[in-house]
Amino acid sequence: MGQFIGTLCPLRFRLWLGRQLYQPLTSRVVRVSRNRVIKGPCSPPEIEAMQYVTNNTAIPIPKIYEVHITHNQQIFIEMEYINGEDLDTSWRVDGRLSQEQKNAICTDIKNYVSILRDLQPPAEDLVASALQNPAYDGRIGARFFGPFSHREFHSLTRGHLRMDDVAIVLGEEVEKVHTTSYRTCFTHGDLVPRNIIVRNARVAAIIDWGFAGWYPEYWEFTKGHYDFFPKEDWSEHLHQAIPPYKMELIAEQVLWEMLPDPGTPATSHRDGVVRKTPGSMPSATWQKARAEHQAEDLWSVVLSSRLYVNGT
């Protein structure tokens, strides 16, 4: 009864009360009851991914109870609280996990990644959210992008540098990756220890699906290296849990260094030359299709809000 009454209270009050009653989980996740948390602001790709994975797999993820839209058009997800400890904490503390327990956890991760990669894409040569809408990934920048082809995605990641100049400016690995044909796989996009909840030395849930969607097959592996994690043996286990793409990782590491946040508009000056990077935005084809169908959904909220029009 208490939980039901709590859900009737205004969102703002529930978030305030949750911060008084429970220790904050993250800057955007507040525990509001024994079994629930509220996360936000969020974007449609995260909700799409969670619903898609729930409907098409048995991978353990938090259950969505409700999606809230505030008066200023921000989106919050009310979801299940998962009891356990994030793998980041468990793995960092020496002696917390035995080698056998680490192996068991990584076997779970490997199985869940395999399930995601076996999902049938709605189309080949696609980069998009779970439901073929624009995607979002902090590796790319602060704006939405797509849906579009792998070629267009690769062009975005290299700041739209012409392919004729890629080998000279960015190296042969980037040129090779950006001219190779890849499968399209469903990808979590941020499969790092802090987003894996463990309990009794097994994976209890995979959380934080904000970067998930359809990407080239190597993206899960390279994104798994995007965040630094100080324990060397994690990298060894990661290579066992996710199919490795070593050349692609080298190429991505070059781009991380030379062209960070390619989806964020920027102006650079070098050798007296001014270079403007336009950044990313939802594809013109997608925007036109929406305008013709006058769709009313969470993307309507996003596109009507200045807070979200370019990203989250």
Summary of the structure (lengths in Angstrom):
residues: 312
radius of gyration: 20.3
end to end distance: 35.1
largest distance: 67.8
contacts: 958
relative contact order: 0.15
helix: 40%
strand: 19%
